[in-house]
Amino acid sequence: MSQQRTGAHGGMETSFGFQDVSDGEKQTRVNDVFHRVAKRYDVMNDLMSGGLHRVWKDSMIAWLAPSKTASWNVLDVAGGTGDVAFRIVEASNRNAHATILDINGSMLGVGRDRAEKQGLADNTEFVEANAEELPFEDARFDAYTIAFGIRNVPHIDRALAEAFRVLKPGGRFLCLEFSEVELPVLDKIYDAWSFKAIPKIGKAVTGDADSYQYLVESIRKFPRQSDFAEMIRKAGFERVSWRNFTGGVAALHSGWKL
């Protein structure tokens, strides 16, 4: 069992939170977590971020600046409930098309229901597949987004390589993820909130403490900002940069296929 962050060399593939698991075991265990929390996913993100994930996602869409043309296509990965994709479609004045991909059918079911209720079914499609093996041809999408999902992918390097493959030349990669807090006082407060409060609140709200414990631990295992940026570069992206939110509680990473 290790509580140290993984680095640019990898390591998340055998990390289920602080537990060491065999390569191949993580995906099944992560799937179980998200089957359990699918219907309360927004509640989960509110607990993990104190509600700030909504502001961060809005900032993500603003930096993406979706085109308002009907030919513009975005792939939103690990976005089964549609939270990010719907924001993108709305920012395009309902002209863009969003393909929402998730490995978890329960999450996708929530997203499909929401798309129908919000009148976004014509602008969206939902695909159940693995981020490490995307079922799309090369150079199909104008943008690839993923929010709070990359740390749950066992082989992050494979997911990044696939992101690069399916983007058109000139395409944009954007990844929003919990990261390493860089403010000395805030990091102590955030640690106390994460490990002492979130699992207890998760149990009280959803009856499930174990899923929240994993999610908190997975954040601490994910590579720090500079290491993850290096992984993005290794996948072939250029002009790689990131923006910290709330002192590094989350970071938004950007890269271009040039």
DRENBA-977214 format. One record per residue (C-alpha): residue in one letter; x, y, z. Coordinates in pm, whole numbers, plus 50000, padded with zeros to 5 digits. Example, Ala and Ser with C-alpha at 12.3 -4.5 7.8 and 13.67 -1.06 7.14 Angstrom:
A512304955050780S513674989450714
***
This chain:
M500005000050000S501435033649897Q500175068949957Q502775085249729R501685102149408T502435084449086G504575103148833A504975108848462H506225073048427G502795059148523G501625037548810M497895044548825E497195011648645T497924991948964S496535017449209F493015014749345G493235044049581F496005035449826Q495624998249756D497984980549520V496074958149278S497054936648983D497124951548636G493644944548500E491864944548837K491464982148871Q488934986448590T486474961748740R486714977749083V486305012848944N483255001348746D481684988649068V482215022549233F480475041448956H477585017048927R476935024749294V477195062649269A475765069248920K472435083549035R474155105649292Y477115115949079D476465153349100V476085149949476M479435131849478N481155160149291D479545185949517L480945167449820M484405163449667S484705199949567G482385218649800G480255226849496L483135243749316H483185217849036R480365237248871V482475268848854W485525249448733K483495232648456D482155266248342S485765278648323M486665247548124I483955255047866A485025291547848W488635281347771L487435255847515A485265282347345P483155257647141S482435266746781K478875276346700T478875257246371A476925225046322S479985207046184W481925210146512N482235177346704V483485171047056L484195138147229D483535139847603V485125109747773A484125095848114G481235120148096G478325096048115T475915119048300G476405146048035D477355173848275V480235187348065A478845178247723F475565196247786R477465227747884I479445225547559V476315221547346E474625250747518A477745272547472S477575265147098N473975277647089R472925241247045N474785238046715A477715215646813H477435177946842A478745159747148T479625122947163I479555112147527L481635081447599D481775062147923I482745026748017N479935025648272G476415018548146S474775031448463M476345065648416L475285066448051G471715058048148V471585088848369G472965110048085R470475097447826D467565105548057R468885140448117A469475146847747E465855138247672K464525160147953Q466695189747845G465855186347476L469445178247380A468945143747229D469545156446874N472885171746974T474225142047165E474985105247132F476055081347406V478665054347354E479655027247602A483355020547547N486795021347703A488885053247691E491935031347625E490405017447302L488155043247139P485785029246872F486315058346632E488345064546320D491405086746321A491015124646311R487285125346374F486835151446649D487555188446686A487955185747063Y488375159647335T487295167347690I487445147348010A486505160048357F487355141248677G487705108948485I491305104348374R492515093248718N490065064148705V491515051348376P494035023748452H496465030548164I496465068248130D499155067547863R496895046547639A493955070147692L496115100247602A497415082647290E493835075347185A492835111447248F495615122647015R494625097246750V490955106746724L491525144346717K491735163046390P494905182746317G494445214946511G492215196946762R492145205747131F492565183347437L491205195947769C491335176548095L489915188848427E491105168548724F491635171149097S495305178349153E497975188149406V497175217549634E500045242249623L499075265649907P500635255650245V497595262950461L494955251650214D496585217550169K496145209350540I492525220750539Y491815201150220D493425169450359A491325171350674W488155177250472S488945149250227F489905121350463K487895129250772A484725144550637I483965133150281P483635095350344K481395101950645I479225126650455G479125102750159K477805075250385A475205098350537V473985111150199T474265079949985G474825051650233D478205044550070A481445054550245D483795030750061S483285046749719Y484095080949858Q487155067450038Y488455053849707L487775086449527V489605106849790E492585083449780S492655082949399I493085120749398R496195117649615K497675091149383F497185110949062P500325127448920R500985163649017Q500415190448755S503895190848602D504065152848577F500665149948411A501625177548167E504685156948074M502455126848007I500335148147773R503465159147586K504645123147554A501335114847382G502245139547107F500435171347214E502015205547179R501515239147351V500755219847671S499755241547965W497565241248273R495575264248498N495165258248870F491795263149032T491375270249402G495065268149481G495535235549292V492565216249432A491835211149063A493795218148747L492705222648388H495215208848137S495305218747771G497125204747469W496885208147092K497335183446808L499465204146570
***
